[in-house]
Amino acid sequence: MDEVPSLSPDSYYHFQILDMEVWAITGDFLGTVEDILSTGSNDVYVVRQGKSEVLVPAIQDVVLEVDMEKGRITVELLEGLR
């Protein structure tokens, strides 16, 4: 893969986020990031597990941690997202 420019901390390229596991802060596995929607104000991660789908806004209040080494995103879903 060619070198890509570095991003600021807490910023990621889409290819880095796709296929990552998404876990709720409660320990529940929500699924994997299968798509990313660009809305203009923030990205939205499309997280799927089987037939279940959760739309996770990529904002600081929701995305608590992105662990690139483990391939895992930890989120705290706001009321109404689940």
Beta strands, then each sheet from edge to edge (+ up, - down):
strand 1: 21-24
strand 2: 29-38
strand 3: 43-49
strand 4: 52-57
strand 5: 63-67
strand 6: 72-75
sheet 1: 4+ 3- 2+ 1- 6- 5+
end
